[in-house]
Amino acid sequence: MVSRRDILSAGAAGAAASLVSTSAWSATTNQSLPETPLKRTSKTGSPITPTSGPDYNPVVTLNGWTLPHRIKNGVKEFHLVAEPVERELADGMTAYLWGYNGQSTGPTIEAVEGDRVRIFVTNKLPEHTTIHWHGLILPSGMDGVGGLSHPGIPPGKTFAYEFDLTKSGTFMYHPHADEMVQMAMGMMGMFIVHPKDPNFMRVDRDFVFLTNAYDIDPGTYVPRIMTMTDFNLWTWNSRIFPDIDPLVISRNDRARVRVGNLTMTNHPIHMHGYDFEVTCTDGGWVPPEARWPEVSIDIPVGGMRAFEFDAVHLGDWAIHCHKSHHTMNAMGHDVQTYIGADKSGVTKKIRQLQPEYMPMSTAGMADMGVMEMELPDNTIPMMTGWGKHGPIEMGGMFSVVKVREGIQSGDYSDPGWYENPPGTEAAEWTGDLPEAPIMNNAQTHITKLENGNKKS
């Protein structure tokens, strides 16, 4: 369960919000609202094990949590509050965002195929909002497109969405009102519908996260909402490596990773050490005969993919977006390339005025992972994070899958760095090197001809 210290009851404030009385919501009018759980920390919350209804293995939301519910007259009731939030993107950097129940991204909603759900949405934003239930099959009036499905939810008001969950799978929620602004400010979350058959697609470890991106200038707190392509912070659930929690798995567990994408570009998610099966897309589960093996899976804009694997290989395995700029922080798109440039002369002159000046990037940018340079307030280095053997030189969309022997069910605590068994770790070679291959006469003749042609 989510820690009591992390949850504050906002039920009184929520109950004061008024319900909208229209034919679409008449079944919920005048019913008291459930309490509003709030969570302020950015650590991964413990999964909530079901205590009634069909059994399922709950998901673990990376650096997030699952929204508790109550059951009233057979209906599962949830309460989301859209509001301004402060989110710690990484140690030393906080963003002023919009989200749900104290966080961005919002809490994960979990239910079971066949459930009827009632989701109260209270608006504490300075403008109207809605929620679209991305990928779910439901009545048109519950679809959450402002002005089309229903009126926008005014500030200070509460709407109720009510519908049956007709299929299982991985879905998302986000506004369809002033969408560009509200999604750029961090309003999004995951919606997991478990199969009603407890044995269908069951796994031992089930992880879920959203990819999202921000453009926040160093030293500032609020995202630039007009950015279309040049984002500088790439996050999973509004967290940046090295402050994205690891995916902890016990050896021989069947594990699933669900990834949703609500950024403005695709993300090829690559996991080291394993090949895996793609088992779920936006449309639902992939039949066994239609699955395909991968080591990278591209997550399209507005899409979701889930993949599964048997955790048979012990170790610390990287998992990351394979767009190289997406594993960097605070990207400056106007930075010049100085690789190969001799900056010794200009360095000597600059140090006459600024003795602390350090020339950067003349041999690459790896030195930025080692040096601790003074930074503006509320920003982080372009690459940071240390592993067992030194700087990892990554940031942004990067984490580690940690497979260990004997991890107890329900234990997701970080087991520390993996100790590679003797003889299984790359190291400096001090023995004799193999001799260069000797070309035969025909190869030598061809090489001479090629060299001659190049000279001529």
Secondary structure as UniProt FT lines:
FT   HELIX           4..6
FT   HELIX           11..16
FT   STRAND          18..19
FT   HELIX           23..28
FT   TURN            29..30
FT   STRAND          60..61
FT   TURN            62..63
FT   STRAND          70..72
FT   TURN            73..74
FT   STRAND          75..90
FT   TURN            91..92
FT   STRAND          93..100
FT   TURN            101..102
FT   STRAND          108..112
FT   TURN            113..114
FT   STRAND          116..123
FT   STRAND          132..134
FT   HELIX           140..142
FT   TURN            147..149
FT   TURN            155..156
FT   STRAND          157..164
FT   STRAND          169..174
FT   HELIX           179..184
FT   TURN            185..186
FT   STRAND          189..194
FT   TURN            198..201
FT   STRAND          205..214
FT   TURN            218..219
FT   TURN            225..226
FT   STRAND          233..236
FT   TURN            237..238
FT   STRAND          247..250
FT   TURN            251..252
FT   STRAND          254..261
FT   STRAND          267..271
FT   TURN            272..273
FT   STRAND          276..281
FT   TURN            282..283
FT   STRAND          284..285
FT   HELIX           288..290
FT   STRAND          293..294
FT   STRAND          296..299
FT   TURN            301..302
FT   STRAND          304..310
FT   STRAND          315..321
FT   HELIX           324..327
FT   TURN            333..334
FT   TURN            339..340
FT   HELIX           344..353
FT   TURN            355..356
FT   TURN            362..363
FT   HELIX           366..369
FT   TURN            377..378
FT   STRAND          384..387
FT   TURN            388..389
FT   STRAND          390..394
FT   STRAND          398..404
FT   TURN            405..406
FT   TURN            409..410
FT   TURN            422..423
FT   HELIX           441..455
//
